[in-house]
Amino acid sequence: MPKTIVFQSDFTYKEGAVAAMYGVVKQVDPELEIIDLTHEIPKFDIWSASFRLHQVVPFWPIGTVFVSVVDPGVGTARKACVAKTKRGHYIVTPDNKTLTHIAKFIGIEEVREIPSELRFASPYKTAVFHGRDVFGYVGALLASGQKKFEELGEVYSDYQSYVLEEPHIDGDALLGIVEILDPNFGNAWTNIPITWAKQLGIEYNDLVEVDIYEKERLALQLIVPYKSTFGGVHVNEAVMYANELECLALAINQGSFIHTYHINQGPDWCICIRKASYV
């Protein structure tokens, strides 16, 4: 199996940053296989970068190296690091809360600070392209075996992390957050496990009451059916379903839930789900 390095960033493909990173990787080891997780993370959106790693990392072979570059603090005093997960994957990233979901759902065995002297010998000196000169370079050294994890700096434990709100059950209500958006299809994913719905007697084909708040503001009040898939409702109808991570999610069949109802993501977007008491 070829040695692999998996990239994500908020760079898009609109200019040459992604290709420049890949050029550095190929200079380190032309045989390295480069895979894209995504380069369409919304710009500066560290929360989404953190979640996408959680969504993808568990499905990759042990030892895979991930490089995540969503770095609004590039060139500042924020640390550059490499983390080893408890399952044996590696993540090369700015220490800016990108490791939050991995730490929570997979676990981190150790984090090392990349030393300042470990830089690609670029002819262009800049403080604003660590994706090329630090993260891509160090990721390639690690993935190719030219550097061992233990050689990539000193261990430290106070890496940055968001406070993740835990979902919970309060009486007849499931309470959580809109944890992430599915930007292409317009779905809203919660952090509420589908098994909790069953605990409250919510089964497929039931109707549920959904309240979504942005902080204290009621952003949406809706009654929708709970189905196993989008096609359980007519086109352009809203539905609650079980997403690929076995959490509750909201969609419009062949439409956009998030654009229709102006929903966003993160800790400020709270959701309450109950079995509907009326039709």
Backbone as JSON, one array per atom type, in Angstrom:
{
  "sequence": "MPKTIVFQSDFTYKEGAVAAMYGVVKQVDPELEIIDLTHEIPKFDIWSASFRLHQVVPFWPIGTVFVSVVDPGVGTARKACVAKTKRGHYIVTPDNKTLTHIAKFIGIEEVREIPSELRFASPYKTAVFHGRDVFGYVGALLASGQKKFEELGEVYSDYQSYVLEEPHIDGDALLGIVEILDPNFGNAWTNIPITWAKQLGIEYNDLVEVDIYEKERLALQLIVPYKSTFGGVHVNEAVMYANELECLALAINQGSFIHTYHINQGPDWCICIRKASYV",
  "N": [[0.85, -1.2, 0.0], [0.62, 2.22, -0.87], [2.35, 4.95, 0.75], [0.54, 7.45, 2.43], [-0.83, 10.75, 2.45], [-3.18, 12.96, 3.75], [-5.03, 15.8, 2.96], [-6.62, 18.76, 4.24], [-8.09, 22.02, 3.9], [-8.87, 25.57, 3.92], [-8.39, 26.72, 1.51], [-9.48, 26.54, -1.04], [-9.7, 25.91, -4.63], [-9.08, 28.06, -6.13], [-6.77, 29.44, -6.53], [-3.16, 29.06, -6.41], [-2.34, 27.78, -4.02], [-2.91, 25.18, -2.97], [-1.73, 23.43, -4.86], [0.93, 24.24, -4.57], [1.54, 23.32, -1.97], [1.34, 20.59, -2.47], [3.43, 20.26, -4.26], [5.65, 20.6, -2.57], [5.35, 18.32, -0.97], [5.83, 16.3, -2.88], [8.47, 16.87, -3.5], [9.71, 16.08, -1.16], [9.09, 13.34, -1.09], [8.54, 11.65, -3.9], [6.92, 9.45, -4.2], [4.83, 9.54, -2.45], [1.38, 9.25, -1.83], [-1.17, 11.53, -2.39], [-4.12, 12.63, -0.96], [-7.22, 14.33, -1.04], [-9.07, 15.52, 1.6], [-10.83, 17.75, 1.92], [-10.82, 20.97, 0.36], [-12.51, 22.94, 0.77], [-13.36, 23.96, 3.18], [-15.14, 26.43, 4.97], [-13.82, 29.73, 4.88], [-11.49, 30.52, 7.4], [-12.78, 28.92, 9.28], [-12.41, 27.23, 11.87], [-13.83, 25.53, 13.54], [-15.33, 23.91, 11.75], [-13.21, 22.63, 10.45], [-12.21, 21.1, 12.57], [-14.41, 19.4, 13.03], [-14.63, 18.01, 10.56], [-12.34, 16.42, 10.5], [-12.94, 14.63, 12.58], [-15.12, 13.39, 11.34], [-13.93, 11.96, 9.28], [-11.37, 10.77, 9.84], [-11.55, 8.25, 11.37], [-12.05, 6.32, 9.41], [-9.81, 5.75, 8.01], [-6.72, 3.95, 7.36], [-4.67, 2.88, 10.11], [-1.93, 4.89, 11.05], [-2.06, 6.68, 8.98], [-1.35, 9.95, 7.77], [-2.62, 13.11, 8.4], [-3.04, 16.39, 7.19], [-4.03, 19.45, 8.25], [-5.05, 22.61, 7.42], [-6.36, 25.25, 8.4], [-6.11, 28.31, 9.21], [-6.31, 31.03, 10.56], [-4.67, 32.46, 12.29], [-2.11, 32.43, 11.26], [1.41, 32.84, 11.32], [1.47, 34.15, 13.74], [1.87, 33.92, 17.34], [0.76, 31.44, 17.8], [1.0, 27.88, 18.19], [2.58, 25.42, 16.08], [1.81, 22.06, 15.41], [2.01, 18.45, 15.86], [-0.15, 15.82, 16.24], [-0.7, 12.66, 17.74], [-3.14, 10.25, 17.48], [-5.16, 8.19, 19.65], [-5.76, 5.95, 18.24], [-3.74, 5.76, 16.47], [-3.41, 7.41, 14.25], [-2.06, 10.36, 12.61], [-2.0, 13.9, 12.97], [-1.26, 16.87, 11.5], [-1.09, 20.2, 12.2], [-2.11, 23.64, 12.79], [-2.07, 24.68, 16.2], [-4.89, 25.48, 17.17], [-7.38, 24.93, 18.12], [-8.25, 23.07, 16.33], [-7.98, 20.4, 16.93], [-10.08, 19.63, 18.52], [-12.5, 17.96, 18.16], [-11.37, 15.51, 17.5], [-9.91, 14.95, 19.82], [-12.04, 14.61, 21.59], [-13.7, 12.51, 20.54], [-12.11, 10.47, 19.5], [-9.67, 10.5, 20.81], [-6.51, 11.63, 22.02], [-3.22, 10.69, 22.03], [-0.69, 11.9, 22.24], [0.84, 15.11, 21.85], [3.01, 17.07, 19.91], [5.14, 19.91, 19.68], [5.98, 21.51, 16.75], [9.23, 22.36, 15.94], [10.68, 25.62, 15.34], [12.75, 25.62, 13.51], [12.24, 23.6, 11.76], [11.51, 23.68, 8.74], [10.48, 23.99, 5.35], [12.87, 24.47, 2.79], [12.3, 26.95, 1.27], [12.59, 29.19, -1.51], [11.27, 31.5, -1.11], [10.65, 33.62, 1.45], [8.34, 33.84, 3.97], [5.8, 34.69, 6.34], [3.24, 33.82, 6.11], [2.45, 31.47, 4.87], [2.29, 28.81, 6.07], [1.09, 26.44, 5.49], [2.35, 25.42, 3.23], [5.15, 25.66, 3.93], [5.5, 24.63, 6.47], [3.37, 22.8, 7.55], [2.57, 21.11, 5.37], [5.12, 20.27, 4.6], [6.22, 19.06, 6.97], [4.28, 17.11, 7.37], [4.76, 15.52, 5.11], [7.39, 14.64, 5.61], [6.87, 13.01, 7.83], [4.94, 11.16, 6.83], [6.42, 9.9, 4.84], [8.32, 8.58, 6.26], [10.75, 9.7, 6.77], [11.08, 11.24, 8.97], [10.5, 10.42, 12.34], [7.64, 10.37, 14.51], [8.42, 10.94, 17.12], [10.58, 12.55, 16.72], [9.74, 15.05, 16.11], [9.62, 17.34, 17.7], [9.04, 18.81, 21.0], [7.06, 17.31, 23.58], [3.84, 18.41, 24.61], [0.98, 19.31, 26.62], [-1.09, 21.15, 26.86], [-2.76, 21.82, 24.64], [-4.95, 23.69, 22.48], [-8.54, 23.89, 22.7], [-12.0, 23.79, 21.81], [-14.84, 24.24, 23.99], [-16.94, 21.65, 24.11], [-20.34, 21.36, 23.9], [-22.33, 19.08, 25.62], [-24.81, 16.87, 24.42], [-28.09, 16.29, 25.83], [-30.79, 14.73, 27.69], [-33.8, 16.08, 28.69], [-36.43, 15.6, 30.5], [-39.04, 15.14, 28.35], [-37.61, 15.95, 26.2], [-35.08, 16.19, 23.71], [-31.96, 17.62, 23.8], [-29.54, 19.6, 22.24], [-26.97, 20.69, 19.96], [-26.78, 22.36, 16.75], [-24.46, 20.91, 15.14], [-22.89, 20.81, 12.82], [-22.95, 21.88, 9.39], [-24.11, 20.54, 6.32], [-22.84, 21.6, 3.62], [-23.16, 21.32, 0.84], [-25.57, 19.91, 0.29], [-27.24, 21.16, 2.02], [-28.08, 20.34, 4.55], [-28.67, 20.05, 8.12], [-26.79, 18.98, 10.75], [-27.12, 17.49, 13.89], [-25.76, 17.06, 17.25], [-26.96, 14.99, 18.56], [-27.4, 11.7, 19.53], [-28.93, 9.07, 17.62], [-29.92, 6.95, 19.06], [-30.89, 8.04, 21.37], [-33.3, 9.18, 20.67], [-34.93, 6.97, 20.41], [-35.01, 6.18, 23.07], [-36.8, 8.01, 24.09], [-39.09, 7.21, 22.96], [-39.4, 7.92, 20.31], [-39.89, 7.05, 17.08], [-39.21, 5.9, 13.7], [-41.29, 7.41, 11.27], [-42.8, 8.81, 13.08], [-44.01, 12.09, 14.08], [-42.13, 14.99, 14.88], [-41.47, 17.74, 17.07], [-39.54, 20.53, 16.45], [-37.38, 22.87, 17.75], [-35.24, 25.51, 17.18], [-32.62, 27.5, 18.35], [-30.78, 30.51, 18.13], [-28.48, 31.41, 20.23], [-30.31, 33.16, 22.51], [-32.4, 33.67, 20.85], [-35.3, 32.54, 19.23], [-35.04, 30.77, 16.41], [-36.28, 29.0, 14.71], [-39.26, 27.11, 14.51], [-40.79, 24.07, 14.12], [-42.65, 21.33, 12.79], [-41.86, 18.11, 11.87], [-41.65, 15.02, 9.98], [-40.08, 11.99, 11.12], [-37.81, 10.12, 9.46], [-36.13, 7.35, 7.81], [-34.66, 8.07, 5.64], [-34.17, 10.58, 3.06], [-35.98, 10.31, 0.96], [-38.27, 9.5, 2.17], [-40.12, 11.46, 2.39], [-42.02, 13.85, 0.45], [-40.64, 15.6, -2.4], [-39.09, 18.66, -1.66], [-40.1, 18.76, 0.91], [-39.63, 18.96, 4.46], [-37.59, 16.97, 6.68], [-36.63, 14.87, 9.42], [-33.82, 12.86, 10.01], [-31.55, 10.02, 10.3], [-28.16, 10.59, 10.38], [-24.94, 9.93, 8.77], [-23.21, 9.5, 10.88], [-24.73, 8.5, 12.82], [-26.31, 10.35, 14.19], [-28.99, 12.65, 14.86], [-30.46, 14.53, 12.22], [-31.42, 17.23, 10.02], [-33.23, 17.92, 7.05], [-34.24, 19.05, 3.77], [-35.95, 17.38, 1.34], [-34.27, 17.14, -1.58], [-33.82, 19.82, -1.48], [-32.72, 22.74, 0.35], [-32.29, 22.78, 3.68], [-30.89, 24.46, 5.43], [-30.62, 26.87, 4.07], [-33.23, 27.53, 3.44], [-34.35, 27.94, 5.98], [-32.54, 29.54, 7.22], [-30.39, 28.68, 8.93], [-27.57, 28.12, 11.02], [-24.4, 26.9, 12.32], [-22.73, 25.45, 15.22], [-21.75, 26.14, 18.7], [-23.51, 28.17, 19.51], [-25.9, 27.61, 18.35], [-28.58, 26.1, 19.29], [-30.65, 23.19, 19.79], [-33.86, 21.75, 20.23], [-35.7, 18.85, 20.5], [-38.74, 17.15, 20.37], [-41.18, 14.53, 20.68], [-43.99, 14.95, 18.69], [-46.94, 16.35, 20.01], [-49.27, 16.8, 18.81], [-50.95, 16.92, 15.63]],
  "CA": [[0.0, 0.0, 0.0], [1.45, 3.42, -0.9], [2.27, 5.86, 1.88], [-0.53, 8.39, 2.1], [-1.01, 11.97, 3.23], [-4.53, 13.47, 3.47], [-5.05, 17.24, 3.2], [-7.79, 19.63, 4.21], [-7.78, 23.43, 4.1], [-9.88, 26.52, 3.45], [-7.74, 27.44, 0.42], [-10.2, 26.31, -2.29], [-8.83, 25.67, -5.8], [-9.16, 29.27, -6.95], [-5.42, 29.9, -6.82], [-2.17, 28.0, -6.45], [-1.83, 27.35, -2.71], [-2.99, 23.72, -2.81], [-0.7, 22.82, -5.7], [2.24, 24.53, -3.98], [1.72, 22.36, -0.88], [1.57, 19.26, -3.04], [4.77, 20.26, -4.81], [6.58, 20.36, -1.47], [5.21, 16.9, -0.62], [6.49, 15.49, -3.91], [9.91, 17.06, -3.36], [10.15, 15.26, -0.03], [8.99, 11.94, -1.5], [7.68, 11.59, -5.08], [6.03, 8.29, -4.16], [3.72, 9.75, -1.52], [0.05, 9.43, -2.39], [-1.86, 12.69, -1.81], [-5.58, 12.54, -1.03], [-7.92, 15.49, -0.51], [-10.28, 15.45, 2.42], [-11.53, 18.86, 1.28], [-10.22, 22.3, 0.42], [-13.67, 23.82, 0.75], [-13.74, 24.44, 4.52], [-15.38, 27.88, 4.92], [-12.59, 30.42, 5.26], [-11.23, 30.8, 8.82], [-13.74, 28.17, 10.09], [-11.68, 26.2, 12.61], [-14.81, 24.57, 14.03], [-15.61, 22.95, 10.69], [-12.0, 21.83, 10.27], [-12.19, 20.13, 13.66], [-15.45, 18.38, 12.83], [-14.36, 17.19, 9.38], [-11.38, 15.39, 10.89], [-13.73, 13.63, 13.32], [-15.98, 12.7, 10.39], [-13.19, 11.2, 8.27], [-10.18, 10.05, 10.33], [-11.73, 6.85, 11.78], [-12.21, 5.4, 8.29], [-8.53, 5.6, 7.33], [-5.83, 3.0, 8.01], [-3.78, 3.34, 11.18], [-0.67, 5.41, 10.54], [-2.28, 7.73, 7.97], [-1.01, 11.32, 8.18], [-3.54, 14.16, 7.96], [-2.57, 17.77, 7.3], [-5.18, 20.36, 8.29], [-4.57, 24.0, 7.4], [-7.33, 26.35, 8.51], [-5.12, 28.95, 10.08], [-6.42, 32.5, 10.56], [-3.6, 33.04, 13.09], [-0.81, 32.1, 10.68], [2.47, 33.81, 11.54], [1.42, 34.69, 15.1], [2.51, 33.08, 18.35], [0.12, 30.13, 17.93], [1.95, 26.8, 17.95], [2.38, 24.4, 15.06], [1.93, 20.81, 16.17], [1.65, 17.15, 15.33], [-0.83, 15.0, 17.26], [-0.92, 11.23, 17.48], [-4.38, 9.84, 18.11], [-5.1, 6.92, 20.38], [-5.89, 4.88, 17.26], [-2.5, 5.67, 15.7], [-3.34, 8.36, 13.14], [-1.3, 11.57, 12.89], [-2.61, 15.12, 12.46], [-0.33, 18.0, 11.47], [-2.06, 21.29, 12.17], [-1.94, 24.7, 13.79], [-2.73, 24.45, 17.5], [-5.86, 26.57, 17.23], [-8.64, 24.24, 18.44], [-8.56, 22.09, 15.29], [-7.94, 19.04, 17.49], [-11.16, 19.5, 19.49], [-13.38, 16.79, 17.99], [-10.54, 14.31, 17.56], [-9.64, 14.69, 21.24], [-13.27, 14.18, 22.25], [-14.34, 11.3, 20.03], [-11.13, 9.43, 19.22], [-8.65, 10.56, 21.86], [-5.16, 12.0, 21.6], [-2.18, 10.07, 22.85], [0.42, 12.81, 22.49], [0.98, 16.25, 20.93], [4.37, 17.63, 19.88], [5.26, 21.22, 19.04], [6.94, 21.52, 15.65], [10.22, 23.42, 16.2], [10.71, 26.68, 14.33], [13.76, 25.37, 12.49], [11.79, 22.55, 10.85], [10.83, 24.41, 7.69], [10.89, 23.73, 3.98], [13.85, 25.44, 2.31], [11.68, 27.68, 0.16], [13.31, 30.42, -1.91], [10.44, 32.65, -0.75], [10.5, 33.69, 2.9], [7.08, 34.48, 4.32], [5.17, 34.22, 7.58], [1.81, 33.62, 5.89], [2.14, 30.26, 4.12], [2.75, 27.65, 6.82], [0.58, 25.23, 4.84], [3.43, 24.95, 2.35], [6.5, 25.65, 4.48], [5.54, 23.91, 7.74], [2.47, 21.66, 7.74], [2.74, 20.17, 4.27], [6.48, 19.74, 4.66], [6.36, 18.14, 8.11], [3.43, 15.96, 7.08], [5.45, 14.67, 4.14], [8.49, 13.98, 6.31], [6.31, 11.96, 8.68], [4.3, 10.12, 6.01], [7.45, 9.19, 4.07], [9.2, 7.86, 7.18], [12.04, 10.38, 6.92], [11.08, 11.67, 10.37], [9.58, 9.72, 13.23], [6.83, 11.26, 15.33], [9.2, 11.32, 18.3], [11.61, 13.51, 16.31], [9.07, 16.25, 15.6], [9.47, 18.39, 18.69], [8.79, 18.48, 22.39], [5.68, 16.98, 23.96], [3.13, 19.32, 25.52], [-0.38, 18.81, 26.86], [-2.1, 22.21, 26.95], [-3.21, 22.24, 23.32], [-6.2, 24.44, 22.54], [-9.74, 23.12, 22.38], [-13.3, 24.36, 22.12], [-15.69, 23.55, 24.95], [-18.01, 21.0, 23.37], [-21.57, 21.19, 24.67], [-22.83, 17.72, 25.57], [-26.26, 16.73, 24.3], [-28.68, 15.65, 26.99], [-32.23, 14.54, 27.72], [-34.47, 16.82, 29.77], [-37.83, 15.2, 30.45], [-39.43, 14.57, 27.06], [-36.91, 16.72, 25.18], [-33.68, 15.97, 23.33], [-31.32, 18.93, 23.71], [-28.19, 19.54, 21.7], [-26.62, 21.82, 19.1], [-26.53, 22.11, 15.33], [-23.0, 20.79, 15.25], [-22.23, 21.07, 11.54], [-23.81, 21.96, 8.22], [-23.74, 19.86, 5.09], [-22.99, 22.79, 2.77], [-23.55, 21.01, -0.53], [-26.97, 19.51, 0.23], [-28.04, 22.06, 2.83], [-28.62, 19.67, 5.73], [-28.17, 20.48, 9.43], [-26.5, 17.81, 11.58], [-27.04, 17.75, 15.33], [-24.87, 16.16, 18.01], [-27.83, 14.13, 19.38], [-27.39, 10.34, 19.0], [-30.25, 8.56, 17.25], [-30.39, 6.03, 20.09], [-31.61, 8.8, 22.39], [-34.68, 9.34, 20.2], [-35.66, 5.74, 20.76], [-35.24, 6.2, 24.52], [-37.98, 8.83, 24.36], [-40.22, 6.67, 22.21], [-39.49, 8.51, 18.97], [-39.59, 6.02, 16.1], [-39.44, 6.3, 12.32], [-42.66, 7.77, 10.87], [-43.39, 9.74, 14.04], [-43.78, 13.51, 13.9], [-41.38, 15.59, 15.97], [-41.41, 19.19, 17.17], [-38.16, 20.99, 16.43], [-37.13, 24.27, 18.06], [-33.82, 25.85, 17.04], [-32.32, 28.82, 18.9], [-29.47, 31.13, 18.04], [-28.38, 31.95, 21.58], [-31.64, 33.24, 23.11], [-33.4, 33.95, 19.81], [-35.94, 31.4, 18.58], [-34.8, 30.91, 14.98], [-37.15, 28.11, 13.93], [-40.17, 26.19, 15.16], [-41.23, 23.28, 12.98], [-43.03, 19.93, 12.99], [-41.41, 17.33, 10.71], [-41.62, 13.57, 10.19], [-38.79, 11.32, 11.32], [-37.72, 9.05, 8.47], [-34.79, 6.77, 7.69], [-33.95, 8.67, 4.52], [-34.79, 11.78, 2.48], [-37.09, 9.92, 0.1], [-39.46, 9.18, 2.96], [-41.06, 12.58, 2.26], [-42.08, 14.38, -0.91], [-39.65, 16.61, -2.78], [-39.26, 19.99, -1.04], [-40.61, 18.65, 2.28], [-38.61, 18.81, 5.51], [-37.55, 15.66, 7.31], [-35.55, 14.52, 10.34], [-33.3, 11.54, 9.62], [-30.31, 9.6, 10.97], [-27.06, 10.84, 9.45], [-23.92, 8.88, 8.62], [-22.53, 9.31, 12.16], [-25.78, 8.05, 13.73], [-26.89, 11.45, 14.93], [-30.17, 13.23, 14.22], [-30.17, 15.61, 11.29], [-32.6, 17.82, 9.38], [-33.02, 18.16, 5.63], [-35.38, 19.17, 2.86], [-35.72, 16.46, 0.23], [-33.85, 17.8, -2.81], [-33.78, 21.25, -1.23], [-31.73, 23.14, 1.35], [-32.87, 23.12, 4.97], [-30.18, 25.57, 6.08], [-30.89, 28.12, 3.36], [-34.66, 27.84, 3.56], [-34.7, 28.38, 7.33], [-31.47, 30.45, 7.7], [-29.79, 27.99, 10.08], [-26.12, 28.02, 11.02], [-23.83, 25.83, 13.13], [-21.82, 25.76, 16.32], [-22.27, 26.13, 20.07], [-24.58, 29.16, 19.71], [-27.11, 27.14, 17.69], [-29.11, 25.03, 20.13], [-31.83, 22.54, 19.22], [-34.71, 20.98, 21.13], [-36.53, 17.94, 19.71], [-39.73, 16.39, 21.14], [-42.23, 13.85, 19.94], [-45.1, 15.89, 18.53], [-48.12, 16.03, 20.82], [-50.45, 17.03, 17.98], [-50.65, 16.88, 14.2]],
  "C": [[0.89, 1.25, 0.0], [1.3, 4.24, 0.38], [1.37, 7.04, 1.5], [-0.5, 9.59, 3.03], [-2.34, 12.6, 2.78], [-4.6, 14.93, 3.88], [-6.47, 17.78, 3.35], [-7.33, 21.07, 4.47], [-9.0, 24.27, 3.73], [-9.36, 27.3, 2.24], [-8.58, 27.48, -0.85], [-9.19, 25.99, -3.4], [-8.77, 26.9, -6.69], [-7.8, 29.86, -7.27], [-4.44, 28.78, -6.52], [-1.71, 27.41, -5.14], [-1.83, 25.83, -2.55], [-1.89, 23.04, -3.62], [0.7, 23.07, -5.17], [2.52, 23.57, -2.82], [2.06, 20.98, -1.43], [2.95, 19.16, -3.69], [5.83, 20.0, -3.76], [6.55, 18.89, -1.07], [5.98, 16.04, -1.61], [8.0, 15.69, -3.93], [10.47, 16.22, -2.23], [10.16, 13.79, -0.43], [8.03, 11.85, -2.69], [6.68, 10.45, -5.05], [4.85, 8.47, -3.21], [2.41, 9.95, -2.28], [-0.65, 10.57, -1.64], [-3.36, 12.54, -2.04], [-6.17, 13.82, -0.44], [-9.09, 15.06, 0.37], [-11.24, 16.52, 1.9], [-10.63, 20.09, 1.32], [-11.32, 23.36, 0.38], [-14.2, 24.13, 2.16], [-14.04, 25.93, 4.41], [-14.18, 28.63, 5.51], [-12.61, 30.79, 6.75], [-12.06, 29.93, 9.78], [-13.06, 26.97, 10.76], [-12.63, 25.13, 13.13], [-15.1, 23.5, 12.98], [-14.4, 22.06, 10.41], [-11.91, 20.74, 11.32], [-13.2, 19.02, 13.42], [-15.12, 17.47, 11.66], [-13.31, 16.12, 9.67], [-12.09, 14.27, 11.64], [-14.57, 12.78, 12.37], [-15.2, 11.68, 9.55], [-12.11, 10.29, 8.84], [-10.45, 8.59, 10.69], [-11.79, 5.85, 10.63], [-10.9, 5.14, 7.54], [-7.63, 4.63, 8.09], [-4.98, 3.65, 9.1], [-2.45, 3.77, 10.57], [-0.83, 6.48, 9.49], [-1.98, 9.11, 8.57], [-2.02, 12.28, 7.56], [-2.88, 15.52, 8.16], [-3.79, 18.67, 7.21], [-4.67, 21.79, 8.4], [-5.77, 24.94, 7.28], [-6.75, 27.22, 9.61], [-5.21, 30.47, 10.04], [-5.33, 33.19, 11.38], [-2.21, 32.77, 12.55], [0.19, 33.23, 10.92], [2.48, 34.45, 12.92], [2.08, 33.7, 16.06], [1.84, 31.72, 18.52], [1.1, 29.02, 17.54], [1.58, 26.02, 16.68], [2.64, 23.05, 15.72], [1.64, 19.59, 15.31], [1.03, 16.36, 16.47], [-0.89, 13.55, 16.79], [-2.18, 10.82, 18.21], [-4.21, 8.5, 18.82], [-5.29, 5.72, 19.45], [-4.67, 4.78, 16.36], [-2.48, 6.48, 14.42], [-2.53, 9.58, 13.58], [-1.98, 12.77, 12.25], [-1.62, 16.26, 12.62], [-1.17, 19.25, 11.26], [-1.58, 22.46, 13.02], [-2.65, 24.3, 15.09], [-3.69, 25.62, 17.74], [-7.29, 26.05, 17.45], [-9.07, 23.25, 17.35], [-8.63, 20.67, 15.83], [-9.14, 18.72, 18.39], [-11.95, 18.2, 19.34], [-12.59, 15.48, 18.01], [-10.26, 13.95, 19.02], [-10.86, 14.11, 21.95], [-13.7, 12.78, 21.83], [-13.37, 10.17, 19.72], [-10.09, 9.35, 20.33], [-7.28, 10.85, 21.29], [-4.16, 11.4, 22.58], [-1.09, 11.06, 23.22], [0.42, 13.92, 21.44], [2.4, 16.78, 21.05], [4.37, 18.96, 19.14], [6.34, 21.17, 17.97], [7.94, 22.65, 15.88], [10.32, 24.39, 15.03], [11.72, 26.41, 13.22], [13.33, 24.3, 11.48], [10.89, 23.19, 9.78], [11.35, 23.95, 6.33], [11.83, 24.84, 3.51], [13.32, 26.16, 1.07], [12.54, 28.87, -0.23], [12.55, 31.68, -1.53], [10.18, 32.63, 0.75], [9.24, 34.47, 3.24], [6.56, 33.89, 5.62], [3.72, 33.8, 7.36], [1.47, 32.37, 5.08], [2.73, 29.04, 4.83], [2.18, 26.34, 6.26], [1.63, 24.6, 3.94], [4.71, 24.68, 3.13], [6.63, 24.88, 5.79], [4.68, 22.64, 7.68], [2.58, 20.63, 6.61], [4.09, 19.49, 4.3], [6.64, 18.71, 5.77], [5.48, 16.91, 7.91], [4.09, 15.0, 6.13], [6.63, 13.94, 4.77], [7.99, 12.8, 7.15], [5.73, 10.82, 7.85], [5.32, 9.28, 5.25], [8.37, 8.36, 4.95], [10.55, 8.51, 7.36], [12.19, 10.99, 8.31], [10.1, 10.81, 11.15], [8.81, 10.76, 14.05], [7.63, 11.8, 16.5], [10.28, 12.34, 17.99], [11.03, 14.87, 15.93], [8.78, 17.28, 16.68], [9.16, 17.87, 20.07], [7.31, 18.22, 22.65], [5.11, 18.1, 24.83], [1.67, 18.88, 25.6], [-1.46, 19.88, 26.84], [-2.51, 22.74, 25.58], [-4.61, 22.83, 23.42], [-7.39, 23.59, 22.1], [-10.98, 23.96, 22.65], [-13.93, 23.6, 23.29], [-16.86, 22.96, 24.17], [-19.22, 20.79, 24.29], [-22.06, 19.75, 24.51], [-24.34, 17.72, 25.32], [-26.82, 16.07, 25.56], [-30.19, 15.53, 26.82], [-32.78, 15.28, 28.92], [-35.96, 16.51, 29.68], [-38.16, 14.53, 29.14], [-38.68, 15.21, 25.9], [-35.48, 16.24, 24.97], [-33.05, 17.32, 23.09], [-29.89, 18.78, 23.21], [-27.89, 20.8, 20.91], [-26.68, 21.38, 17.63], [-25.01, 22.1, 15.19], [-22.27, 21.14, 13.96], [-23.28, 21.16, 10.45], [-23.24, 21.09, 7.1], [-23.9, 20.89, 3.97], [-23.47, 22.49, 1.36], [-25.05, 20.71, -0.64], [-27.87, 20.33, 1.16], [-28.67, 21.43, 4.06], [-27.98, 20.21, 7.01], [-28.01, 19.25, 10.32], [-26.44, 18.23, 13.04], [-26.01, 16.83, 15.97], [-25.67, 15.2, 18.88], [-27.84, 12.72, 18.79], [-28.81, 9.83, 18.7], [-30.8, 7.6, 18.3], [-31.18, 6.75, 21.18], [-33.05, 9.04, 21.98], [-35.51, 8.12, 20.59], [-35.95, 5.67, 22.26], [-36.49, 6.99, 24.89], [-39.19, 8.39, 23.54], [-40.42, 7.28, 20.85], [-39.0, 7.47, 17.96], [-39.76, 6.61, 14.69], [-40.94, 6.41, 12.03], [-43.39, 8.62, 11.89], [-43.16, 11.18, 13.57], [-43.05, 14.06, 15.11], [-41.48, 17.11, 15.9], [-39.95, 19.61, 17.28], [-38.13, 22.48, 16.72], [-35.63, 24.51, 17.94], [-33.63, 27.3, 17.49], [-30.92, 29.25, 18.49], [-29.27, 31.93, 19.32], [-29.79, 31.99, 22.19], [-32.76, 33.43, 22.09], [-33.97, 32.67, 19.23], [-35.84, 31.6, 17.07], [-35.76, 30.09, 14.14], [-37.99, 27.25, 14.86], [-40.87, 25.41, 14.06], [-41.68, 21.91, 13.46], [-42.67, 19.17, 11.73], [-41.54, 15.84, 11.01], [-40.2, 13.07, 10.38], [-38.75, 10.11, 10.41], [-36.29, 8.52, 8.42], [-33.98, 7.41, 6.58], [-34.78, 9.81, 3.92], [-36.04, 11.44, 1.68], [-38.34, 9.47, 0.84], [-40.49, 10.29, 2.97], [-41.05, 13.04, 0.81], [-40.95, 15.38, -1.14], [-40.07, 17.96, -2.2], [-39.93, 19.95, 0.33], [-39.46, 18.42, 3.26], [-38.72, 17.46, 6.17], [-36.43, 15.63, 8.35], [-35.12, 13.09, 10.01], [-32.06, 11.23, 10.45], [-29.16, 9.77, 9.99], [-26.01, 9.74, 9.5], [-23.11, 8.62, 9.89], [-23.53, 8.9, 13.25], [-26.21, 9.13, 14.72], [-28.1, 11.98, 14.15], [-29.79, 14.41, 13.35], [-31.47, 16.05, 10.62], [-32.27, 18.19, 7.94], [-34.34, 18.56, 4.98], [-35.07, 18.28, 1.66], [-35.5, 17.23, -1.07], [-33.94, 19.33, -2.71], [-32.71, 21.54, -0.2], [-32.43, 23.57, 2.64], [-32.22, 24.39, 5.52], [-30.43, 26.89, 5.39], [-32.36, 28.51, 3.46], [-34.98, 28.46, 4.91], [-33.6, 29.23, 7.98], [-30.84, 29.92, 8.99], [-28.28, 27.95, 9.92], [-25.68, 26.97, 12.03], [-23.04, 26.36, 14.31], [-22.52, 25.85, 17.66], [-23.41, 27.12, 20.32], [-25.91, 28.69, 19.13], [-27.64, 25.89, 18.4], [-30.4, 24.48, 19.53], [-32.54, 21.73, 20.29], [-35.66, 20.15, 20.27], [-37.44, 17.16, 20.66], [-40.63, 15.61, 20.2], [-43.44, 14.77, 19.88], [-46.31, 15.41, 19.31], [-49.41, 16.27, 20.05], [-50.0, 17.0, 16.52], [-51.0, 18.23, 13.58]]
}
